[in-house]
Amino acid sequence: MPEKPLVGEEFGRVPCIDHAYLVICDGKVFDFGPMENLNQEVFSSFTIIDCSGRFVLPAFCDSHTHLVFAKSRENEFVQKIHGLSYQEIAALGGGIVNSALHVATMTEEALFEQSKQRLLKIVASGTGAIEIKSGYGLTLENELKILRVIQRLKNENIIPVKATFLAAHALPLEFIGRKKTYVDSIVNTWIPKVAEEQLADYVDLFCETGYFDLEDLDRIAEATQKTSMGLKVHVNQFSTFGGVSRAIHHKAHTVDHLEILTEEDLLSMVNQPTIATVLPGCSFFLNLPYAPARSMVDHQIPLSIASDFNPGSSPAYDLFLMWSLACINLRLSPEEALNALTVNASFAMGVEAEQGAIFKGYAGKIIITEKAPSLAYFPYAFGENHLHQMIN
């Protein structure tokens, strides 16, 4: 089992056993190794799956999604085609505020059933653990509705689920010009309420120009530190103004997005436990710059990759696709990108003890791929369905 996120040479290696066996017992990896070491008599009563010509991989871990939402936003997709930016659409009442309006009108039960079907599709694509953020509520009542849906998804035991309270995602229309009042509510009432009901593992905020600033980050981080929840921060998606170093100062577990980075930002992440999570699906969909992942790797910053699955900026959850985007646009090797989607992603969501890599005691799902000539074939052939079977 990896003891820490991979960096440096280890990040570029994927241990591989040719002509191998893998034994799963009571939902966990019991043993594995070269076929010549297998005592077939001991396991003669086990069900055998012939994986000749296929790869057997740990399921992906998706450490940044917004899976619980009420309605898709393809109308905004058309607006983007006609030239409007993400920020311009938000200013017209679209974006996060638009999603919040639909959440407000949907019952918790309907939201749960819809979200469960999404989760089942995500698992069928190869994801074995997932983090789900709230953030489409924008009121305490509706944020709690989303978090309770996430809690119910956890209780379904489909895959491990981590919940993140995205307290400050966007400013509701009624608080325009009164941001401090809104943040006061988050800090003094919302975070304590979520902590009391034990509805989240992390607290997050969108630290970005036009959304929430460094002072808001300080206040939300300090409120979070009074609870058992960890801190995550959306930061540097469109601009840079010190959010990365401030998040690290507050011991953020991850900093996510990072499309725009200065050398100062990069240096602030060196030799820090904070994990950098990059979201190539968002850059692809919004036609934004891609995070300088190659520079982060060269600086030996622990790097993970997630889908950012959401209705507005990344309506894609297939992590095989993210693997391809990571190689094509982030310039990562196939091995680096796979490690960012498995080992390092498991650390980014705090499930590394049982997920992210195949080891004795691994309790996650197993991907059996379609037949392929090499590991590099999977990100290379980005239009193919590479998943043959998910087991465990």
Residue, then its C-alpha position, 0 to 999 in steps of 0.5 A: m500500500p502506498e504510504k504517501p502520494l507519488v512524486g518524482e520517479e515513482f510517479g512515472r512508474v506503474p508496477c506491472i506483473d505479466h502473466a499474473y494472478l489476483v485472488i479476491c476473497d470477502g471483497k478484498v485482495f487476498d493475494f497476487g503475483p506471477m502465475e508460477n507462484l500460484n498454489q492452484e490447489v488452495f484456490s481450486s474452489f474459487t470462481i476463475i475469470d480468464c483475463s488473458g490479453r487484458f489489463v487488471l487495474p485498480a478502479f479510478c478514484d474521482s476526487h472532485t465532482h458535483l454529481v448532485f444537481a437537478k438539471s443539465r445546462e445545455n442551453e449554456f453550452v449553446q451560449k458558449i458556442h455563440g461566444l459568451s464566456y463562463q463569467e458572462i453567462a453567470a452575470l446573466g443569471g446562468g451558471i451556478v445560480n441557475s443550477a441552484l434555482h432548479v435544486a430549490t424546486m426539486t424534492e430531496e427524494a427526486l434529487f436522490e433518485q436522479s443522483k443515484q442513477r448518475l452514480l451507477k453510470i459513473v461506476a459502470s465507467g470505471t470509477g470506484a470511489i468518488e468525492i461529491k461536493s454540494g454548492y448548488g444550494l446557495t441557502l442553508e436549507n438547500e445545501l443541507k438537502i444536497l448533503r443529505v442526498i450525498q449521505r444517502l448515496k454513501n449509505e447505499n454502499i455502491i462505492p466509497v463516497k466522500a462529501t464536501f460542503l462547498a459553502a461558498h460557490a457563488l453569491p446568491l442574487e439577493f446578496i449582491g453587494r452584501k457578500k460579507t453578510y453571506v459569508d457571515s452566515i456560512v461561518n457562523t451558522w452553516i459550517p457549525k450546522v453541517a459539522e453538528e449533523q456530520l454531513a461532510d468530510y471537507v469544506d470547500l470554497f470558490c476562491e476566484t475573482g468575482y466570487f470569494d477572495l482571500e479574506d473569505l478564504d481566511r474566515i472559512a478556513e478558520a471556521t473549518q478548523k474548529t470542526s473535524m472537517g478538512l479544507k479544500v479550495h477551488v483556486n486559480q481557475f481564471s486568475t491568480f492573486g495568492g489563493v494557492s499559498r493562502a490555502i496551503h497556509h491553512k493546511a488545505h488538503t487539496v487545491d483544485h483547478l490551477e489552470i493559471l499558475t505563476e512561478e510563485d504559486l508553484l514554489s508555494m506548493v513544493n514540499q507541502p502535503t497539499i495535493a494539487t488536483v487538476l481538471p482537464g475536462c473543465s479546460f476542454f469543455l470551456n476552452l480554457p488553458y490547461a493546468p501546467a501539470r508538467s511543471m508541477v510534476d517537475h517541481q515534485i508537487p503531488l498531482s491528482i486528476a479528477s473529472d469535475f463532473n458538473p452540469g456547467s463546466s464539465p458534463a463528463y465523468d468518464l475517467f478513461l477520457m480524463w486519462s487521454l486529456a491528461c496525456i494529450n493536453l497536460r503532457l503527462s505520460p500514460e503512467e503518470a496520468l494513471n497514477a494521478l487518477t488512482v494512487n494520488a487521487s485516493f490520497a486527495m479524497g482520503v481513501e488511500a487505506e483501501q483504494g487507489a492501488i492493488f495491494k493485499g487488503y485493497a477493498g476497491k473495485i477492479i477494472i478488467t480492460e478490453k484486450a490491448p497491446s500496451l498500457a499506453y493504448f488506453p489514453y491513445a485510443f480515446g474514442e474506444n470503450h476500454l472497460h470489459q468488466m468491473i468486479n468486486 
